[in-house]
Structures are given as C-alpha cells and as structure tokens.
Amino acid sequence: MVAQFKTLDDLSADFGDITGKVALVRVDLNLPMKDGSATDLTRVEAVKPTILELAERGAKVLLLAHYGRPKGQRHSTMSTSFVQGDVEKVLDKELMFIPEVMGPVVEQSIGILGDGDIGLLDNVRFWPGEEANDPEFAAGIAAHGDFYVNDAFSAAHRAHASTEGLAHQLPAYAGRAMEKELKALDAALGKPETPVAAVVGGAKVSTKLDVLKNLVGRVQHLIIGGGMANTFLAARGVDVGKSLCEHDLTDTANAIMDEADHAGCTVHLPYDVVVATEFAANPPSVRTCNVHEVRADEMILDIGPQAVEALADVLKTCRTLVWNGPLGAFEIEPFDQATVSLARTAAALTQDGSLVSVAGGGDTVAALAHAGVTGGVTYVSTAGGAFLEWMEGKDLPGVKALSA
C-alpha cells in the first residue's frame, strides 16, 4: 500500500552538504491546550528527531503547522506562537517566531537565522490557499525553501498546500516520524506476514463501514468488538436487549459477513458478554452471560472472559495484528477487562517476537495506555483520521505526493 519514498537519508545524495539550505518541514503542532500550555506533547516528541537532525546537519529549519480551524482568516487565539514555548521545551532550543508563511518577512527572517537555527512560521490555515491547496500559495511558500520534508502523517489525509502541494514544488522527503509510520503500516497491511488479524471496535458500524469492507479482503481474522459487535449479533438474530445497536444496518452487517466468507476471512463475534442494566461504574447489576441470555432491560458493555480467551488463542496463530477501537466500554470498570486482557496478550506475543502489532486511533491509544502496554506493541499511531483512512484502503494525498 505504501510506494517508495525518499527519506532524510537521501538528502546527502541529492544535495551533498545541506549547511545553510532552507528546509520547509511540515509538522503537526495542533496540541491540546489548557491554561496557556499543552496538556500532551506527544506530537512534538514525534517530530523532534527530524527537526534536530536537520538542524544538526546545518540546515535552516522552517516549521510549517496548523493550529485549530481558523478557516482562512487570522485569529489572534490560533497563532502557532501559542505552542512556541512547548516546542522549545521539547527541543531544548530557541525558536524564532515568524508571523507569516511567505513574502519579505520570511525572507528577512531567513537572513537572520544562522545555520542550524529553527524558525516557526505562523498558522498555515490563516490563508485560504492552504485548505484550497492553491498551487500559487504553495509556490509562494516553496520560494523560500530548498527542499520539503513532511513529518505530519496525522495531516496526510488532507490535500492541503502544506501537506500535498509543496511536495510538487520542491524535492520532497519523508521525515523520521513519517518514515517510521509508513514502514509500520506497510508491515501491517501492505506486505504483512500472514495470518493477519484485525481488531475493530467502537460504538457504531456506520463509522467503520469502509474499514470493515476493506479489511475482509485483506485479513484472515476479523475481530469485532464494542457497540459494533451488537449490530452484528442482532444481524445474526440475537436479541441484544437495550444495548447500543444500529438495527437499520443488519443487512449491511450480513453482507459484510457474507463477503468475509467468500474471501476466507473468519469474523469473530463474542458468544459470552458482560451486561448491566445501567451504564455506570461497577453497577450492582453486572453479570456475565451467553449472548442468547441477554434480558430486555440489559445492555452489553463488554466481551466475556471465554470469548476473550478464544480470541487470545486466535492471536497466537497470527503473525500480524492491526487494532483500531476498544472491545468494550473500557473507560468504565469493570467493562475494560476484555480490552485490557487482549491488549496484554498482543503485547506479550509482540515481545516474544511472534507478532507484529500496529494500533491506531484516539480510543485505541487511550485503551492501550490504560492496559499499560503502549510500549509493548510494535507501533502505535497517534493519527486519528489519517490512520482510519489508511485502514479504509484509501490513498492519503500527503503520502502519495511523497512517492510521486
């Protein structure tokens, strides 16, 4: 699924010494903020190796990023200057803030920057040409750079000027975080070792239809969890009580299962479940039962222990695992047990060297952290929309442009 692309290793062959060259580097600095500082610096940590490597090699590094959704207009509360301090803290280097993305101010700032210095350009989304992927806007930015580096996989599903357009204007390279992500994704669904298992969870089938349709033709085992499993169980004639369920999608669920049959993909649905009459922490009414024993006033909130044990046995036969979405309502105990248990099995198999495991999506990252296994799987993608579109089998414009 991932074509050939150039990395920072190719810079020397293309440019020789890059001292004094201007690197336009697209990064994701759209950080969650509270009281004026970032609450999570994961995205900055991810791009740190690329920024510091280019700086250490003597390039003048100009960071391109968006912050919020200003819709093509300047907003005083959405300037990238708000995250400057957080980025400086992670890099342990001072940044020059540049309140434009092109023109005389940028040109003058480049003249002031020394070799190995870093500049932070203002929010690219302040200009309507960014989201419109206007070639003239991209050319205006490109005029200041010698080469372009994309290290923002999380924005790669957007065909914007700074994520896609610039790759056609300048020699283009994948940064270290992008390189790592693309190699992990290729190992998971591009050229994976088989058998491949996919865990797909979450509340609604409707949000993951394209993912499911793509996966049934690519994996040997499809494990469905979360509220989605209820829709599939209902399609198989199971009375799911007052569980979250998209009853209008039973035909779609059956069609996906038929497609899986034809493709030689086994769909795994739970046969024992954890139910309760209310969705609350440790309610008095929690019990484990067979899926055919769910009462009318109960809702399914997790997969049962027997089903989890069977799924663990499935993973032991597999060589590759792709995971997106929790198996149950993991945010509230005791409905986190299935997710935690299977995540720990996956991590143990990964550490043994028998499984390549790639996980992604916001809830998935939180669930793996809750299970204490973030460092135990092969790769965790923090990209939400881009990871989902990759699982849907779609071309990501920012990635495609690098391999053009």
C-alpha positions, -999 to 999 in steps of 0.1 A, spaced: 0 0 0 30 23 5 50 33 -26 87 41 -25 95 75 -9 127 94 -2 138 99 34 164 122 51 190 96 42 186 106 6 194 143 13 232 138 11 229 121 -23 207 149 -37 223 179 -21 256 169 -6 262 192 24 229 208 35 245 235 56 227 268 50 200 251 30 164 260 40 143 230 50 105 236 49 92 210 74 55 202 78 48 191 114 17 186 135 16 211 163 -21 211 168 -17 205 205 -44 202 232 -41 233 254 -52 242 289 -43 275 307 -19 285 280 2 254 278 0 220 261 -15 191 280 1 165 257 34 169 239 33 135 220 32 152 186 62 174 194 82 144 207 73 126 174 89 153 152 118 161 175 142 137 158 136 151 123 139 188 134 171 182 154 187 161 127 182 188 101 194 215 125 225 195 135 233 190 98 233 228 94 201 234 77 179 264 85 147 247 96 113 264 90 84 247 107 50 247 89 20 238 110 -17 244 115 -34 252 148 -72 249 151 -97 258 124 -94 295 115 -110 289 81 -86 311 61 -85 341 84 -62 354 111 -73 347 146 -53 360 175 -61 329 196 -50 305 169 -14 316 162 12 289 163 31 313 187 9 298 214 27 265 211 62 280 207 72 276 243 61 240 244 81 232 213 111 249 226 108 229 258 108 196 240 136 205 215 156 223 242 163 250 216 151 285 210 128 292 180 123 323 160 86 330 156 78 343 120 43 358 117 39 349 80 44 319 58 58 337 27 70 371 15 95 397 26 91 390 64 100 353 58 129 363 35 143 387 61 139 361 89 158 335 69 186 361 65 187 365 103 186 327 111 220 311 114 229 276 101 212 251 123 186 276 136 149 269 137 120 292 127 83 287 135 60 301 107 25 312 117 -6 291 112 -8 280 76 -46 279 78 -47 317 83 -45 318 45 -74 304 23 -49 290 -1 -39 263 24 -71 243 26 -78 250 -11 -44 235 -20 -38 266 -42 -7 260 -64 2 297 -63 0 297 -25 22 266 -23 46 282 -48 48 313 -26 59 292 4 82 270 -17 101 301 -29 118 303 5 129 266 7 155 244 -9 136 212 0 104 200 17 101 174 45 67 161 56 67 147 91 30 151 98 13 117 90 -17 128 111 -24 155 85 -15 133 54 -52 126 46 -57 163 38 -48 175 3 -37 209 15 -9 232 2 15 224 31 7 187 32 4 179 -5 10 209 -28 46 216 -16 57 181 -25 52 191 -61 71 223 -58 103 212 -42 124 180 -37 103 161 -12 112 138 17 96 119 45 107 129 80 117 103 105 83 100 122 66 98 87 91 72 76 86 51 108 48 53 104 48 43 67 71 14 73 49 2 102 17 5 81 33 -14 52 43 -42 76 7 -43 89 -14 -43 57 9 -36 27 32 -66 27 23 -83 60 33 -117 73 2 -139 74 -21 -148 90 -33 -113 98 -59 -104 125 -77 -71 128 -95 -59 159 -121 -33 150 -141 -19 179 -160 13 186 -196 23 191 -210 24 156 -207 2 125 -217 32 104 -184 50 112 -163 20 102 -181 6 72 -153 13 48 -128 -1 72 -147 -34 75 -152 -37 38 -115 -32 31 -103 -55 58 -124 -86 50 -104 -89 17 -71 -83 34 -71 -102 67 -77 -138 78 -94 -130 111 -117 -100 118 -124 -95 155 -154 -71 160 -159 -55 194 -175 -26 211 -211 -14 203 -204 -25 167 -205 -62 177 -241 -57 189 -252 -47 154 -236 -79 140 -251 -101 167 -285 -86 160 -280 -93 123 -275 -130 134 -308 -130 152 -295 -123 187 -317 -102 210 -293 -76 224 -318 -60 248 -313 -23 252 -277 -24 240 -263 3 217 -272 -12 183 -278 1 147 -307 -21 138 -311 -4 104 -277 -18 94 -284 -55 100 -285 -61 62 -251 -43 58 -237 -64 86 -249 -96 70 -234 -85 36 -200 -79 53 -201 -113 69 -210 -129 35 -182 -111 19 -158 -123 46 -169 -159 39 -162 -156 2 -128 -140 10 -118 -167 35 -119 -143 64 -132 -155 97 -154 -130 116 -152 -134 154 -182 -122 174 -185 -127 212 -205 -157 225 -204 -146 261 -208 -110 272 -208 -87 302 -241 -70 307 -257 -45 331 -290 -26 334 -272 7 337 -240 22 322 -221 32 353 -190 22 372 -194 -11 390 -232 -12 389 -249 -38 412 -265 -55 382 -233 -66 363 -233 -102 352 -217 -124 325 -239 -145 303 -242 -162 269 -252 -138 241 -286 -156 239 -294 -149 276 -293 -110 275 -325 -97 291 -347 -70 276 -336 -44 303 -299 -52 300 -272 -38 277 -240 -54 265 -210 -34 277 -180 -58 272 -170 -91 257 -170 -120 282 -139 -139 295 -145 -171 275 -147 -151 242 -115 -132 252 -97 -165 259 -107 -178 225 -95 -145 208 -62 -148 226 -58 -183 211 -66 -168 176 -38 -142 181 -14 -169 190 -19 -184 155 -13 -150 138 18 -131 126 3 -97 122 -23 -76 141 -40 -43 132 -60 -28 161 -85 1 159 -111 6 187 -118 -10 221 -137 -42 227 -160 -28 254 -168 4 273 -132 4 285 -134 39 302 -155 25 330 -147 -5 352 -154 -34 350 -161 -30 313 -124 -26 305 -115 -62 312 -117 -76 276 -97 -48 261 -70 -49 288 -67 -87 286 -65 -90 248 -41 -60 246 -18 -76 272 -19 -109 251 -10 -89 220 19 -72 238 32 -104 252 32 -121 217 48 -90 202 76 -90 229 81 -128 221 87 -118 185 59 -139 171 35 -110 163 39 -76 145 12 -54 161 2 -20 148 -25 1 166 -41 35 160 -69 58 166 -77 80 196 -97 55 217 -72 28 208 -42 48 221 -61 55 253 -71 19 257 -36 6 252 -23 32 277 -50 21 302 -38 -15 297 -2 -4 303 11 -19 270 18 12 248 54 3 248 47 -34 242 32 -33 208 53 -28 176 38 6 166 11 29 180 -1 56 156 -15 88 172 -30 98 138 -68 96 140 -84 104 106 -53 95 86 -50 61 103 -87 54 97 -85 63 60 -54 41 57 -74 13 72 -101 20 46 -76 14 19 -76 50 7 -47 68 -8 -35 96 15 -27 127 -5 2 137 17 18 102 14 10 98 -23 27 132 -31 59 120 -15 61 89 -37 50 107 -69 
